Amino acid sequence: MRVLATIVMASLFGLLAAASSAAQPANEGVRARDALAQSEPRRARTKIRVRPLYPRQPYHSFYPPPYDVRYPGPNAQRECVARYVQEHRPSGTVIVPRMRCRWVRG
């Protein structure tokens, strides 16, 4: 009984598919697409340039970079402050230079 019901349902679906394809000519859709393609010239695809957030880290990481300076921009300048600091070492007190720099937009 189930086999007979399956065969009847399959034949009905086949008849419905044949009727719907006969209602629309197969070449009509192809002709409309070809006419549209000939009337409009094709445009080149837009190019999207992706720049990394950090210039020295080309990959994504969940951890922060070892430096706290992001890419400052094309016209940036470094502003540095230098000073001398006393350091106490086992051999005695020594004066050493220290420099701190940061990026400033130019």
Secondary structure, DSSP 8 states (H G I E B T S, - for coil): -HHHHHHHHHHHHHHHHHHHHHHS-HHHHHHHHHHHHHHS------------SBTTB-S--SS--SS------TTEEEEEEEEEEEEEETTEEEEEEEEEEEEEE-
